Amino acid sequence: MHFETIIIGAGAAGMMCAAHAGRSVLVLDHAKAPGEKIRISGGGRCNFTNMWAEPANYLSANPHFCKSALARYTQWDFIELVNRHGIAWHEKTLGQLFCDGSAKQIVAMLLAEMDRVGAQLWLNSSVAELRKTDGGYSLDVNRDGGHRTLTCRNLVLASGGKSIPKMGATGFAYDVARQFGLNVTETRPGLVPFTFSDARFKPLSGTALPVRLSNALASFDEAMLFTHRGLSGPAVLQLSSYWHAGEAIRVNLIPELDLFTALRDQRQTSGRRDLSTELARHLPARLVDFLAPELALKGRLADQSDTALQTLCDGLRDWHLTPSGSEGYRTAEVTLGGIDTDGLSSKTMQAKAVPGLFVIGEAVDVTGWLGGYNFQWAWSSAYAAGVAIAKGAV
């Protein structure tokens, strides 16, 4: 069987590309259902884009690569598509947009867009072998216990990265890229919780608070959550993309609070109370108890000098921690690194040295922040490739 275009991966990028790639398009996926990462994202409501998406929100060895695609298919274009399909949505914090109803609405929308242009979808289909031919590509595909040989003029890698292997994620796209001479940068888990081998935060499990989390490369003001294995929450997930094993992180537990002034004022009115009791008015009580030995939290507030209070506040603003590691690809929302952008056209997502081979979405060395940015890269890169294919770019 011959198709003009075969897209490997029925996720966000693959389905979006199919909707724009013109005629005779087939999407293949080894999963039982399309868009599984869409379905589970955003607590089942899909954080499908971000109001403030721009190139500065993406990590890549070439930070300029994402500019072209993001400029030609923006968050406003995707919002218009969502509106056209009658999907109600709302904005949460920091420009994050979610469905009012279910993430399944986004999957249904993409499937409807594929149906509109006649694109086919084959599930339970895995690629056993892939070859370059004079006219394009030949694929040996196992489907529902049978074997098919397919040919196509254009081949699109949209199978994502290594994140969440229990959902079927593999390094397939990287293997194919290397097969055709493309470089793959170092990959590692991104948007992932930190772990501590001594389980030191187990007594604080479930406690959360707003913090400023930073290292030498980045700083994020968002919530942090203590877990039985370590640290999670938006601030941690964000910083994890800028963190390497063995590095320390800095936690400011009172980023927006003038705690020194607050405690000094309380000393005038509540000086007979324990310092820990008064501090618990500003921080979670369990955290105050946990930090008491390290910060020497003992005695009455009235007994604390200005110098002692300032030292306490300085410690709360600059708590140094060194994670043992991260939860890894098992829970990572994205894969950092990937197929080297030096080998791809930023305008079409086509491999420069391999005519008819396109790479989109998470498989590319472009990784967004937490908050809808990675979905926007999926939509934008898929659109770029789809339009190029439809126009006959080879």
N, C-alpha and C positions, 0 to 999 in steps of 0.2 A: 504494500500500500504506500502511496506517495502523498505527502502533504507539502505545501509551500513552507510551513513553519511548524516545528515541534518544540514545545516548551516543556522542560522537565521541572516539575514542581507546581502543585496546585495550591500554593499559598497566596499571600497578599500580592506579591510581585508577579507571580506567574499568571494568575487570573486577570490581573489588571493589564498585563501585556497582551494577553489573548484578546481582550476587548478592543484593542487598538491596532492589532497587527495585520488587519486586512483579511483576505479570504484564505480558505484552506488551512486552518490552524487546528492543531491537536495539542492538548495539555495532558501530560502523563504524570501520575503520582502513585507511589507504592502504598499509600494510605487507603483506608476504607472510606474516608470522607474528605472533602476539600476544606481548606482554610481552618485547620484545627488550631493553629496558634492564634488565629483571629478569634475563634470561638472562646478560648479560655482567657484572652487578654482583658485587662481592666476589670477583673473580677466578674467576667462574663458580660461586660457592657462595652468592651473595646474602646480603648483610648486611641481613636483612629487618626488623629493628627493633633497639631499644636498651633494655636493662633500666632505664636511668635517664632515659628520655625525659620531658621536662616542658617547659612553655612557655618557660622560660629558655634553652632550646637552639635557639630559633627567632628569625630576623630578619624584621621586617616594619615598615612605617610605623606600624602599629597592633599593638604587641606583645601586646595583650590578646585580639586576635581569635581566635587559635588555641586559647585555653583551653577553650572550650565543647566543640569537637569532640574534642580530645585527652582530655578528662575522660570523655566518654561512650563512647569506644571506645579503650581503652588498649592499651599493649604487651602486657599480660597477656591481654587478649581475643584479640589476634592469635596469641599463643603458644598459647593454648588451641585455636585453629583449626588451627594447624600440628600440634599434638599429636594432634588428632582425626583428621587425615589420615595419621598414622603417619610423619611426616617427622622424622628424627633431626636434632638440632641441637646446637651447642656455643657456649659463650661464649668470645670472645677478650678482648682488652684493653678496658678502659673500657666494659664492658657491651654490647659489640657481639655480636650473635647471628648465626650463620651456619649454613647447612645442612651436615650432615656429608657429604652426597652432592653433589647438583647443584642449581643455581638453577632448573633445569628442573622440579624438583619443586614449586616455588612456582607456576610458571606452570600446571602440570598441576592443582594444587589449586584455583586460581582458575577454571580452565575447568570443573572438576568442580562447583564451587559454582554456576557459571552454568548448567550442564546441569541441576542439581538443581531450579532454579526455572524452567527452560524459556527462558532468555534466548538469543537468537540472536546469532551472530557473523558479520559479513561482512568479509572481508579483501579486499585489492586494490580498495578502494572509496574514492573521493575525493569530497568535496563540492564541486560546481561553483558552486552558488548556494544561498543560504539566505534565507528570508523569514519574517516574522511574519504570521500569519493570525488571523482572529477566534477560532479554536478552538485555536491553538497555533502550530505551525511547519510550513513546507514546505521540503523539501530536494531539490535536483536532484543526483543521485548518479551518478557514472560508475563502473561495476563490470564488470570483465573485458571491457572493450570495448563494453559496452552502457550504456544510459541509463535510469535509474529516477527517478520522482518519488515521494518518501515524505512522509508527514505524521505529526505526533506532537503530543501534548498537552504533554509535557515534553521539554526539550532540555538535555543535560548536556555541558559543555565539559570534556573530560578529556584534551586532546591535548598537555599539557605545555608546555614553554618552548622556547627556542632551542638548548639544549645538545646537542652531538654531532649536527650536521646530517647527517653521513654516514649516520646511522641514520634520516634522514627528518624530524628535528625542524625545525619552522618556527614562525613567529609567528602561526599560524592562529587560535589562541584569542584572541589580542589583537585581531586584525582583526575577529572576530565580536563581541567585547565592545564595541569602538568603534562597530561598526555599530548596536548597540542602545543606545548612549548611555552605556556604562560607561567610566570612566576607567581608564587603564593607567599605572602608575607607571614611572619610568625603569628599564630593565632592563640588566643587565650580567652577565658570566660569574661564577659562584661555584664554590668548591671547585676551584680551578684553579692549576696551577704558575705561578711567576713566571719571567720571562725577563729577560736582560741582553743588551743589543745588542752588547757587546764580547766575548761568549762567555768571560768571565773564568774561569768555573768549569769549562771543558772539561777541564783537567788533573785535576780532582777527580771527573770523571763516574763515578758508581757508588759514591762514598763516602757513608756515612750515619752519623749519630750522634744521640743524644738531645739536644734543645736546649729552651730556652725562647724562643719567638718572640713578639714583641709589637709593638704600636703604641699610639697614644693611646686606642684603643677596646677592645682585647682582648689577651689573652695566653694562649698554649697551650704546654703541656709535652708534647711528643711528638717523634717522629723527624723529622729533616730529611735530605733526599737531594740531593746535588749532581748536576746533569745537564749534558750538553754545552751546553744552552741556558740553564740557570739553576738554579732551586731547586724541589724538589718534596718529596714526603713528607707525612705527615699534618699536621704542624705548619704547613707552608706552605699546604696546601689549606684548613685551618681559618682561618688568618689572612687568606687572600685574600678571604674574604667580608666582611671588615671593612676592606679596603684600597681606596684610590682612586688612580688614576694620579698619579704625581709624588710620592707620599708615601714617606718613609723607613720602614724597619722596623728593629727592634733584635733582635740575636741574642745570646743567652747560651749560649755553647758549653760551659759547665761548671755547669749549673743545680743539680745535686745534689752537687757535688764541692767540698770545701774544699781547693782546689788549692794555696793559699798554704802551708797547714800541711804538705801532702804534699811539696811541693818543699823546704821548709825542713828537713824531716826527712831527705829524700834528700841534701840538701847535706852532712849530717853523715856519711853512709855512702857516698855516690857522688859526692862533690864534684868529682872529677877528670874526670868524664864531661861531654860536651857538654850544654849546656842543652837543645838540640833533642832529643837522644837521650833525656834524662830526661822531657821533656814528652811524647814519643811513647809513654810508658808509660800516659798518661791520655787522649790524643787520637789519632785516626788519623794515622799517620806522614805520609801524603800531605798532610793538612791542615796539619800542623806545618810541613812544607817550604813549603807555599803561603804561610803566614802569616809565615814567617821574616823577609822583608824589611820588612813592615809593622810587626812587633812587635820588630824589632831582636834577633832570636833568634841571638845569637852568643856564643862564649866558653864557658868551663867553668861548671858550676853553682856551684862554689865561689867564683867571682868575682862572683856576683850578691848584692847587698845585700838586706836585707829590703825596702827601699823599691823596688828594681828588681823584685823578685818580686811585690810588691803591685801595682805599675804593670802588670806583665804580666797578672796575674789580672784586674785591672779591665778591661783591654782585651779579654780573652776573654769577660768577662761582658757587655760592652756594645759589640758590633760593629755599627756603623751601615751599612746598605746601602739603596740606592734602586733598586728594580727598574725596568727600562725599560718593562715592561708585563707582560702575562700571555699564556698560550697561547690565550686567547680561548674562544669557544664551541666551537671544534674539539675541545677535550679537557675542557672544563668539565663537572663532574658535574651541576651544577644551574644554573638561571637565577635570579639575584636580581631582586627586583621582580616586576611582573606586574599582573594585574587588581586594581584598588584594592579593598581590603576595605571601604572606606566604603560601597560600593554593594552589599554582600552581607550576608545574614543569617548571623551566626556560628553560629546554631543549625541552620539548614537548608542553608546554602551557596547559597541562592536569591537572585537579583538582586532587590533591594528594589523597583525601579521597572519590572521586566520579568517579569511572572508566567510561571512555567513554565520560566525559564532558570536553570540551576544551573552553578556553576563549582567544580571540585575539583582537588586535587593541585597540581602544580608551576605550573600556569597562574595560580594565585592568588599574591598578594604575601605569601607565607609560605615561608621558606626555612630548612631545618634545618642543623645541623652535620653534619660527616662522621661516619659511624658508625651508620647505620640510621635516623637521625632523619627523613630525607626520605621513606623508605618508610612510616614510622609516620604522617606527615602524610597521605600518600596513603590509607592504610587508614582513618584517622580521618575525614578530610573526605569520603571516598567513602561511608562508613557513614552519616554525618550526612545527606548528600543522599539516599542510597538509602532510608533509613527515612522521611524526610520525603515522598518521592515515593510510597512504598508506602502511607502514611497519607493520601495525597490532598492534600498541601500544595500550594497554588497561589497 
